[in-house]
Amino acid sequence: MRQARRRAFWQSPGMRVLLSLLALLLGGLLGGQWMLHQRDQLAASHPEWVPLLSRLCEPLGCEIGAVRRIDAVVIDSSSLVRRLGNFYSFDFVLKNTGPIPLAVPALELSLTDIRDAVIARRVFLPEDLPGVPPLLPARDSVTVSLRLSMAVGDTLPMAGYRALVFYP
């Protein structure tokens, strides 16, 4: 008898309508959360959605920024050349392999000795990179040239370097 009442309760038209509305509400909330999480990607691929995304972000205090996809940004080529005394030139090419413009990543430059141990490391934020636009153009390259002054002692001679890009 109790099982029959329970079944009748859950299968009543009022409960079916309430459960359907709840499912729609939860689906809408999930869609809104996804839009909020993917706001940068959505704004880049659908510029007409920027006003809607801005209104959605306003009460939450978030911002729409450039897309960050580190898997689409590569260092195409690089060279570290000693110029004069302790002055070096580090030249590299940042390449965006993605179909949309991307945010410029930070660069980590590590100097290594003959055993490939790091003897010096420096991080360059996007604003520290001279002549780099705020966005890496889609499927294009940007050449960057850094002039460095390094005091590398004779006890730890520099034998090589490593450069990698990342988003802070």
QUICOR-V757989 format. One record per run of one state. SS is the DSSP state (@ for helix, = for strand, . for the rest). FROM is the first residue (numbers start at 1). TO is the last residue. If there is no record, write none. Layout:
ss & from & to
SS & FROM & TO
SS & FROM & TO
This chain:
ss & from & to
. & 1 & 1
@ & 2 & 10
. & 11 & 12
@ & 13 & 37
. & 38 & 38
@ & 39 & 45
. & 46 & 46
@ & 47 & 58
. & 59 & 69
@ & 70 & 72
= & 73 & 84
. & 85 & 86
= & 87 & 96
. & 97 & 101
= & 102 & 103
. & 104 & 105
= & 106 & 112
. & 113 & 117
= & 118 & 124
. & 125 & 125
@ & 126 & 128
. & 129 & 134
= & 135 & 136
. & 137 & 139
= & 140 & 149
. & 150 & 159
= & 160 & 166
. & 167 & 168
